[in-house]
Amino acid sequence: MKDPSFRRSLALFRAFLREPEDPETVYTLLARDAADQVERHVPLEGKVVVDVGGGPGYFTREFRRRGAQGYLFEPDAGVLGDRSARGPRDAVVADGYLLPLADGAADVTFSSNVLEHVEDPHTFLSEMARITRPGGLIYVSFTNWYSPWGGHEWAPWHYLGAERARARYERRTGRPAKHRLGENLFRIGVGPTLRHVRGRTDVDIVSARSRYWPVLPELVTRVPGVREFATWNLLLILRRCS
């Protein structure tokens, strides 16, 4: 599907609505879309691609399908046991703050929707940059806190307060919320992240855009204030400096 386009955004949104009952279809589609985005900047055939925090392996599976040497590093061993994803059996249980890889080991380092779940995103980004070879590509996307989906399963009620939103979710569904602010979900903003990345000396920004926005996806990230709500999900394509 053409990116950006209303057709693509609508297809991804419709798939997302089916995520609870059909995660295989949703994340397979998302993995294909993400791989397409990577391949606009670098061909995947023969490349070493490191997927950091890729869950049960949908993205790594897609990278391998396209001829890459894909490797998955995921901190949650329980997630790796999700057989429904048919993920790689050679995945490594590892913390994104300290990956068991040499400097410059990867041609492409990839992280989809992980940064909002780490307490120290700057250290996480530094580790991604460390393992990427000079000239290599870094793909990072995350859901910013003030996005309509910032509270994840208890969104959009997070605008009224995280604890109130979480309690409402648990009361209405009768099951515990997966996320708790300050434990496995953190307030991360578009503006502060862009300022941090622009100030780094180890990466250059190739693209900073809304991952799913159907028109002018780079424009929305340039408007202070508005971008915190309208971006939904910030996608950064970075190039590792020599």
Buried (B, 14 or more C-beta within 10 A) or exposed (E): BEBBEEEBBEBBEEBEEEEEEEBEEBBBBBBBBBBBBBBEEBEBEEBBBBBBBBBBBBBBBBBBEBEBBBBBBBBEEEBBEBEEBEBBEEBBEBBBEEBEBEEBBBBBBBBBBBBBBBEEBEEBBBBBBBBBBEEBBBBBBBBBBBBEBBBBBBBEBBBEEBEEBBBBBBEEEEEEBEBEBEEBBBBBBBBEBBEEBEEBEBBBEBBBBBBBBBEEBEEBBEEEEEBBBBBBBBBBBBBBEE
